[in-house]
Amino acid sequence: MKKILIVGNWKLNGNKKFLINFINNFKKKKKNIYKNCNIVITPPSLYLDAFNYLTLNENINLGAQNVDVNVFGSFTGDLSVKMLKDVGVKYVILGHSERRINYYENNFTVLKKFILLKKYNLIPIICIGENYDEKKKKLTNKICINQIKIIIKKLGIKSLNNTVIAYEPIWAIGTGKSAKPEYVQNVHSKIRSYISKYDKLISKNIIIQYGGSVNEKNAKSFILQHDIDGLLIGNSSLKLNSFIKIIKEVSNLKN
Ligand code: PGA
C-alpha cells in the first residue's frame, strides 16, 4: 500500500535554535504518527547536515529545496547532488514556482536537474501548477501535463518510477486560500490518466501531492480525495503543533 507523503518545506525560514527545538519537540510528540505516513522535511540547505545528524534514528526523511545543474567545479554559491547525498538527503524539490518565478527556472532546467537526481538515486518532487490567469483561462490541465510531458518525452515513462509530483496552484501558495479539494482531485485524476496512457502501474503507484495553504483544518479534506496521495506544506510546517496535527489527522485515512 502507498503511504501518504507529507513534506514540510521550510523555504527560507528558521535558524539553529528553531531547528533544535523543532526536532527535540518532534521527538517527544511523534508517537504513532508514522503508521501510514512518510514524512520529509526540507530545511534550508545550510542546516541539512545538522538536521540529518539530529534525526539519525528517527523515521523522518531529509529533503532539499533545490539542487544545482552542475555536479562540481567553478559554480560559486551552488550545491551539488553529490553534496546533498553526502549529508543524507533523500528527496529534492524541483521546479517550485518560487524558483520558476524568482530564478527563471523553466521546464528545461527542471529536466536537467531531474536527470541528475535519477543518476544519483535521489527522489525528485516535481512541482507543477498554474497561475491565477491560467486558471481563469482554464489552462490548468494543459500547463500541468506540459510540465511533466517534457520528462516523459525525453527520458521515457519509467523515469517516473520513484518520483513524486506535487501539484501546487501558484495562486494558492502562501495566500491562505487553498484550492478546493474537488478541484485538486480533478487535476490529479487528469495527471494520473495522462500517465496511465504510457504505463498503468506507474500511474497507479506515483505519488501526487497537493500543496498550497494546507493547514490543520483543511488537510483531511484533501487526503480524503481519491487521487491526492500527500501534502506539500509550507507555512504550517513551521508550526510544529500544526504539522503534527496534520500528520495525525491524515495518517489513517487511506487504509
Ligand atoms: P504554503 O506553501 O503551504 O505556505 O502555501 C506551500 C509550498 O510552497 O510548498
Boltz pocket constraint, residues with backbone or C-beta under 6 A from the ligand:
constraints:
  - pocket:
      binder: B
      contacts: [[A, 9], [A, 168], [A, 172], [A, 173], [A, 174], [A, 175], [A, 176], [A, 211], [A, 212], [A, 213], [A, 214], [A, 232], [A, 233], [A, 234], [A, 235], [A, 236]]
      max_distance: 6.0
